[in-house]
């Protein structure tokens, strides 16, 4: 049997990745300390590794494909094939940012003020390129963790990952520049992507995962309405396409089905009821494929 060697992120992104695969129709099973999960797709051979290491392993052919952040692809400078962007993170569906931050009372106001200063970060190579681009000479040291706590005692500034900025604020830090915006990516080894079977399998994964992401904040809505009420009900129903309408066996009545943002449903259902809709059913979606 053909097998696709797939690397998935171990750590903060693991739970969100497993949930995404589940919605895509692939159930992954892993014990807390396991690095070799099983799944219900016999064509996948999965291993968990840190996102920071993923791109190099994909480049070297250890994995045919892997999921990692754009930030770690840039940091490793790995030569891989980007298959698709997957907009999710450990705490929501938004990009993450690498920002330059200093203590709130620091005299450092911009990148130019970092000349001769010391910066701590996990994203060393990206930060060095950023400094070079701005023609600023500063010392960049690798941070093993707890980066926010290192200023001002150990370093003058940090470059740290943030989703909401709450951790930086809690440590009395202010952002003075944005270095990189990163999203999760599905990447492939270039030789693997030239293999017809592996390319098809990777592209199939891409379709399913993107479809699952599209469905996360969407729901389906079904209802029965009088045919004469179609126009006024259509005015309050946003949809990916025009709603699906089919005739019922009861003369003058139709069934209407639509896909919409889940957050709009609680305001919309009472209005639909007032306009005469009956048998309203809201249901979750696993995948939305455009």
N, C-alpha and C positions, 0 to 999 in steps of 0.2 A: 504494500500500500504506500502511496505517496504521502510524504510528511512535510509539513511546513514548520520550521523551527522559529518559534515566536517568543520574543522577549517582552515581558510586561514589567512595569515599574514596581519595585519593592519599596514600601515605606508610605509616605503621606498620600500618595496618589493611588495606592493599591486598592483600597476599598471602593473608591469612585470608579476605578477601571473595571473591577469585577461587576459592579452594578450596571455599568454601561454594556458590558458583554452579555449580561443576563437579559437586558432589554433587547439586545440584538439577536437573542435566541441561543446564546452559547453559555451554558452554566459551567462555572469554574469552581473547583473544590480544592481548598488548601488548608492545611493545619497551620496553627499560628507560627511555627518555626520552619515550615517547609519552604523550600525554594523551587520545588518541582510539583506544581499543582497538576491535577487531572481535570479533564473537561469532557463534555458529552459530544465533542467533535473529534472523531478518531483521526482526522487528518492534521490535527494540531499537536505539536510537541512544545509545551510551554515551560519557560524558566523565568523566575523572578530575579531581577538584578536592580541595583540602584539606577535611577534615571541618569545620574551623572556619568555612568559607564556605558549606557546603552548604545549610543551612536557609534562608538569605537568597535564594540562587539558586532554591530550590524555591518560596519565597514569591512571588518576582517572576515566576515562570513560565518562567525560563530552562530549568529541568528540570520535567518532569511529576512525577517522583518521585526520591527520593534516599535514600542510606543514610548516616547520621551518628550521632553520640552524643547522648544526652539532654542531656549537659552543654553541648554547643554549640548545641543548640536553646534551652536556657535562656539562654545567654550572649548570643545574637543576638536573643532575644525575638521570633523569627519566628512568623508566623501561618500554620501549616501543618496539614494533616490527618495525625495519626499513624495509620498503618495497622497496624503490629504491632511488637512487641519481638522483637529477635533477640539472644539471649544468647550473644554471643561477643566476644572481644577479641584483641589481637595475640598473647597468650601463653596463651590458654586460654578455657574456657567459664565465665567468672565476671564479675560486675560489676566496674567499676573505681571507685576512690574518689578524691575530691578532699579532701585533708586539710590542716589547719592544722598546721604544724610549726615548731619552733624548735630551736636548738642544745641539746644535752643539759644543758649547764650554765647555760642561760638562767634568769633569774628570772621569766620569763613562764610562768604556770601555767594560765591560762585566757583566754578571749576578753576578759574585763574588763581584763586587764593590758595589752591592746594599745592602750589610750587614748593618743593622741599618737604612736604608733609607726609604723613604715614596713613595708609588706607588699609583697612581689613575687609576681606570679602572671600567668598567661596568661588566667585566668578573671576578669577585672577586674569586669565588671558583676555577676556572681553574688556575688563577695566583697563588693562595696559593699552589695548588698541584705542579705547576711548580717550585716554590721556594723550596718546601719540597724535590722535586726530586733532586734539585741541592744543597740541604743542606745549604740554605741561609735564614737567619732570617731577615725579613723586614716587615714593616707595609703596609698593603694593605687596601685602603679605596675605598668605592663605589663612582663613579662619576656620577652625575646626568646629565652631558652634558658638552659641551665646554671643553672636556678633554685636547685638545691640548694647550689650553691657561693657563693651571695650572702650567706648569713648566717654570722657576724654582722657582717662588714666593711661590706656595702652596705645591708643591711636588717635589721630585727629579727626578722622572721618570713616564712615563705613559705606559699602555698597551692599545692600541687602534686598532680599525678595520680599514683596508685600502684595497682599491681595486687597486689604481694606485700609491699611495704614494704622490700625489700632495698636499693634505691638510697638511701632515706632513712637507713637504718641505716649504710650504707657511708660516708655523709657526716656521721655523728655527730649526726643529727637525731632528735628525738622528736616524736611526734604528740600534740597536745593537744586536737584536736577534728576531727570529720568534718563537712565542709561539704555534700557532695553525693555520692550514689551514682548512677552512670551506667551505662546499658547501650546497646547499639546499637539504633537504630530505623529502620524503613522509613517514610518520610514522603512525603506527596503534596501537590502544589499543589491548593488547594481547587477551583479552576475545572476543572482536569484531572480531579479526582475526580468532578465532576458530569457529565463526558462518559461516556456508557455504555460505549463501547469501551475507553477508557483506564482506567476504573474496573475493568472486568472483567480487563484485562491486569494492572493493579497487584495486584488481589486474587489472581490466579493466581500471580503472583510470590511473594506472601506465603505462599500455601499450599505452594509448592514449597520455598521457603527454610526455612520452619519445619519442614517434613518432613525436609529435609536435616540440620538441626540436631539433630532428635530422633534421627536415625540415627547420628550421629557416634560415640557410645559404645555402640551396640547391635550385636548380631550375631544371625544366625539359626542355629538348631541343628536338624539333622535326625538321626533315628536309627530303627532298627528294633528293636522289643521284642516279647516274648511278651505276648499279650493278658492273661494272668494276672498279669503284673508291672506293669500300668498304674497301679494305686493306689499302690504303693510308690515308683514312679518319679515320679509326679505330686507327691509330697510334697517333692521336692527341686528342682522346676522352677518358679521364679517366672516369670510371663508377663504381658504386657499384657492378654491375654484368656486364656481356657482354650486349651490347646494344640490344634492341629489334628491329628486322628487319622483315619487311613484304613486300610482293610483291605488286606493284601497277598494275593497269590495263594497264598502258603504258609499252610495252615490253622493257626490259633492265633497268627498273627503280625500286627502292625500297624505302620504307619509313623507316627511322631510328629514334629511340627514346632512349634518354639516360638521366640519372640523374647525376648532377655534381655540384661542388661548384660554387655559384653565382659569387664569386670574379674572377673566371677564364674565365667567359663568354665573357667579353669585349675584351679580347685578342684572344679568340678562334673563335668567329663568323666571323671576317674578313678572317681568315685563311680558315675556312670551305667554305666560299664563293669563295675564290680563287681556292679551290680544286674542285669546281663544284657543291657544295650543293645549293639547291634551296628551296624556301618555308620554310625558317628557322623560327621557332616559339619558343620563350622562354616563359615559364609560371611558376608562383609561385606554391609552394607545401605547403599543410597544415600539412601533416603527412608523415613520412617515417618509416615504420615498418620493422625491419629486421626479 
